[in-house]
Amino acid sequence: MTGWMGLMMLLGTLALFAVIAAAVYVGVRLAQGASSDSARAVLDRRFASGEISAEDYYERESVLRSSGPTVTNGPQASRGVDPGAL
């Protein structure tokens, strides 16, 4: 009987740690999603609202493209230009 009690206490403790870890993980993911816009989205929004010129946009976009993964959406994609080919 004592062996089963010890096993149940161990499983209960592990389950408690799993619930706490899941809550922390979900909280961190929600906080990241709510507070961070991608740099590309901010750049697109500033260009669309007229805050930056086309020259500034393409200069900054090329910096983003060289420092991050290739993006297949945005102004180049709508004009039929492959962003990876630039």
ABEGO torsion letter per residue (X at the ends): XAAAAAAAAAAAAAAAAAAAAAAAAAAAAAAAAAABBBAAAAAAAAAAAGABBAAAAAAAAAAAAAABBBBABEAAAAAGBBAAAX
